[in-house]
Amino acid sequence: MRVFVTGSTGFIGTELVKELIAAGHQVRGLTRSDAGVEQLKAVGAEVLRGNLEDLDGLRRGATGMDVVVNLAFNHDFSKFEQNAADEISAIEALGSVMEPGKLLVVTSGVGLASGKPGHLRTETDPPLVLPSIPRRPEAAARSVAEKGVHVAIVRLPQVHDTRKQGLVQWLLQAAREKSVSAYIGEGANRWAAAPLMDVAHLYRLAVEKTGQGVTTYNAVQEEGVSIRKIAETLGKGLKVPIVSLTPEKAGEHFGWMAHFVALDMPASSEWTRKALGWEPTGPGLIEDLTNMNYF
């Protein structure tokens, strides 16, 4: 199949492009940098220069493709609302040139699924609709599906290796800056997680196996790792004290991240594993954090 991938030189995209090509697919990758051009050429991918804001470029990239995978998202949280709006516009632009029966794969998050504290999020849980959370990739994708395009929604947890770990990186940054690794209250709230290579493999399986309509997958290996365990591991790695903070003190320590640090976001992938034959085998989050080079 011919597959267009945005975010093709990013954390997940780099591994996905290699896996798609190894499986015999033809890949066109979107990149904004000279280094990205060289990276894509080196693995045998076609290159399209551009970015998520270049809607005409996105339309050119998606035209004639069997599958479009949208992995790109600007993680500059200082302009989160604008980035969320750009994501919606990008999904709409990509979908606008896709023919009925082709497949659009979009990226969401288990934290964007509805669920009260203690609820294990599943693939059937609807997405959150809150003014405080402007990201709406799933709604944008469902609008594309109305024209007959098949849609796969991949909900990500904290995707990790020994270099990057999703939101955990911000906990690490706060611990470095404050010289203390912290959690809130008892730290019993949990974040789901999955290893990078297994997540890239799931995307490839979604490309190859998704059928008609809209299908949601949870890319989860570990249903929930406690924030306290994460903070303890970071503290040991940095050799700094590990402390519990009251909710009132959390904002001062974590800044904008305080809201996320308090969230309980466990998730199941039981249905996804059966549907795709996906069996993650990589290391757990704590193992990767333990083996990370902190200095």
Secondary structure, DSSP 8 states (H G I E B T S, - for coil): -EEEEETTTSHHHHHHHHHHHHTT-EEEEEESSHHHHHHHHHTT-EEEE--TT-HHHHHHHHTT-SEEEE------GGGHHHHHHHHHHHHHHHHHT--TT-EEEEEEEGGGB---TT--B-TTS-B--BTTB---HHHHHHHHHTTT-EEEEEEE-EEE-SS--TTHHHHHHHHHHHTSEEEETT---EEEEEEHHHHHHHHHHHHHH--SSEEEEE--SEEEEEHHHHHHHHHHHHT--EEEE-HHHHHHHHGGGHHHHT--B-B--HHHHHHHT----S--HHHHHHTS---
